[in-house]
Amino acid sequence: MQGWKEYQEQNKQRFLDELLELLRMPSVSARSEHKQDMLACADKVKQRLLEAGADKVDIYPTAGHPVVYGEKIIDASLPTVLVYGHYDVQPPDPLELWHSGPFEPVIKDGKIYARGACDDKGQFYMHVKALETMVKTNTLPVNIKFLIEGEEEIGSNNLGEFVKAHKDLLKADVILISDTAMLSMENPSIDVGVRGLSYIEVEVTGPNRDLHSGVYGGAVANPITILAKMIASLHDENNHITIPNFYDDVQIASEAERAEMAKAPYDEEEYKKDLGVKALWGEKGYTTNERTGIRPTLELNGIWGGYTGEGAKTVLPSKAFAKISCRLVPNQQHEKITELVINHLKKIAPEYVEVKANPHHGGDPYVTPADSIEFKAASKAIQETFGKPPIPVRGGGSIPITALFEAELGCKTVFLGFGLDSDNLHSPNEKFNLFNFYKGIETIPYFHKYYAEMKTVRP
Amino acid sequence: MQGWKEYQEQNKQRFLDELLELLRMPSVSARSEHKQDMLACADKVKQRLLEAGADKVDIYPTAGHPVVYGEKIIDASLPTVLVYGHYDVQPPDPLELWHSGPFEPVIKDGKIYARGACDDKGQFYMHVKALETMVKTNTLPVNIKFLIEGEEEIGSNNLGEFVKAHKDLLKADVILISDTAMLSMENPSIDVGVRGLSYIEVEVTGPNRDLHSGVYGGAVANPITILAKMIASLHDENNHITIPNFYDDVQIASEAERAEMAKAPYDEEEYKKDLGVKALWGEKGYTTNERTGIRPTLELNGIWGGYTGEGAKTVLPSKAFAKISCRLVPNQQHEKITELVINHLKKIAPEYVEVKANPHHGGDPYVTPADSIEFKAASKAIQETFGKPPIPVRGGGSIPITALFEAELGCKTVFLGFGLDSDNLHSPNEKFNLFNFYKGIETIPYFHKYYAEMKTVRP
């Protein structure tokens, strides 16, 4: 409609080239050595927003990496959509498993391979190009604001403060985020919720120095062994989490809800084959979709201690470490769970060792009601470009800032994601299908159109 | 006697300077990047042996790092002592815990700080200087052979073949090794046994790639969690090792033997204070000395998997790894135990994961009878220079090659060690007391003297 498709078709190659340029920037927020790359990336985002038609774009410093804010305000009486995304990416490790450089994007079989291709440069950039499309065809139906941050992958630690300090600047009617996945292009879906997150790091100290495992082995507690025993105790034989009160606030899905969820296409054999595993693992009494959607989890994200190099070293180490994160569901609160987990780890630590546990970051779970006009506008946009309505699903990932957006800005968030679970987010060989990138750019303007229409006729 | 003390006093500083030069060579056998350093170190050992008075020194290549062989044969009718030592050292990691560079030796408070200061450059070099002392004072009472290898810290994988191929060259009456510790300088002791070793590495694979812990968390087995459960199951609540048949061949010490062992000075509060732990850990029913001497152990030497860098990464990793080693006691056999451990790990692996386990290296335990003339000569030498007889103890460490020496060369080994348990072997800030270094050089010639006397009058 309105020339969108034609404009996009004519500028297709440039849209892609611009994204590839962004993907070449190693904006790894977790690593201090990439501080300059982060600044350069924020600058690039600013430049692209201005080129796309934003009236005003500013880079706001924070205690960490800067926030990019941009806007195109056309009429104060129209609804305002705040697009949120992030220009930072996960660390690319382990590097040796990449088939091409994580920051040297290549197109292969219709897919863009690079760190951040999908999460989230490829996805937030669809919004930049959707803005351009509407501006250049004089069809923008709403006011648009952009909030593109640089700390999503490390917990958005400074974004809360920024949002609180700039409530007027960020005032909007709805928040639109493309940082999630669809079931497939044949089965388009919309996440009606994301899980919360509680991330901690634990350090177990045994002896005050690394020891010779022969001289002291058998007589002093090995922190690796103790840490392993502590980790092993966190799940029982049914893979329930054993931390007391962990499940207290979990909203129990009704049988009807579970029946509805069970309609989403899922092929267990395909799922296992894709992951290369003989058997699935998970909490007894729940399906895979439930385990990743409506149930909380506790996962080990990393473990290290002692000698991990080539060959053999007969050391009994002084320390062992683990990174542990929980995914949370309504109505769990990340601060409460973080405290529960930390206290539990300290409590189960035997007298042989000293245990420190510190929170990394967290966020609360979030749900978008499927009967809201926010969801309905997104649904209608997908119906328009995919030819069928999206399946509402509960996503397993986390976008910790969404609960805060609702609390501070008082508006709902819509997750209009175009990724796929197979996009290797946070893994080597992250990718984003060209089809999905272009489909996103095609679909997003329809969200704005239908949202403006629905919002205006709202009683 | 015979001018030894005077000669050593006059050459004290040079002895030390020569050792420091050796310690500056980063002869880390486990790391392929140190191959050239290993060759340079072998050359230096050769040069020093020749300077000390050896008639002939050769460097023998092996499939790994070379062996240095040297000899001083004065009279075929005299007994021959084969001195064994190693010029390779443990990797220096973790580097950040060293107070000075591991290969930049410093003398502080009468101690030499450097990787290899005690294990084993400082200790084998005492023998080189003892040889020099006896040669220069024309008092050598035996023939001496030196076998200084470069792969002790990685399991002496190629030494067995070398020994088998050079039985005539290595023919001796006794093997003398300084690679162990004394209880203290006030309580000199001799190890009458060393434990055997079985070292393996285990790899647990879950999904075929690193996954997003939100998207897949809760639905697929996390290899870190599974590895932790496997490790946790290897010791029961009494810290007995749970692997079936593990203890089958363990020689049970008699009550009389245990009573004898209990006489060794040991202060539990001092031991805990030195290690900085509130409580000791170990197999129920045994004392610390028994746990590190006459009982086998299973220790975790390293563990790694997932994201171990700065900050937080929400990954569910594909793989987790551990390095595990067992210390063995008579009459356990390392090959049998290695097989037991590997098979057990594979057996307890749940269907969710794939487990690979591979042997690194190993060696059998060894005991020197306290009523042998080999032990008696060492005992008398210590009585001579320390003014009191040594306490016989069972050492916790391993010198895997000793069992092979006995099998192939048909002679006993004496462990005449001058280190201390507090020397930080295999740890940051390894050290060797200057007092011990010089005491060793002073004592060793007496071993040769008394051994020659006892051997000659042997019926």
Interface residues (C-beta under 8 A of the other chain):
Chain A: S29 A30 R31 S32 Q90 P91 D93 P94 L97 E153 I154 G155 A181 V194 R195 L197 Y199 E201 G206 P207 N208 R209 D210 L211 H212 S213 G214 V215 Y216 G217 G218 A219 V220 A221 N222 I224 T225 L227 A228 K229 I231 A232 S233 L234 H235 L275 G276 V277 K278 A279 L280 W281 G282 E283 T288 R291 T292 R295 P296 T297 E299 L300 N301 G302 I303 W304 G305 G306 Y307 T308 G309 E310 G311 A312 K313 T314 V315 L316 P317 A320 F321 A322 K323 S325 R327 P350 E351 Y352 V353 H360 H361 G395 G396 G397 S398 D421 N424 L425 H426 S427 P428 N429
Chain B: S29 A30 R31 S32 Q90 P91 D93 P94 L97 E153 I154 G155 A181 V194 R195 L197 Y199 E201 G206 P207 N208 R209 D210 L211 H212 S213 G214 V215 Y216 G217 G218 A219 V220 A221 N222 I224 T225 L227 A228 K229 I231 A232 S233 L234 H235 L275 G276 V277 K278 A279 L280 W281 G282 E283 T288 R291 T292 R295 P296 T297 E299 L300 N301 G302 I303 W304 G305 G306 Y307 T308 G309 E310 G311 A312 K313 T314 V315 L316 P317 A320 F321 A322 K323 S325 R327 P350 E351 Y352 V353 H360 H361 G395 G396 G397 S398 D421 N424 L425 H426 S427 P428 N429
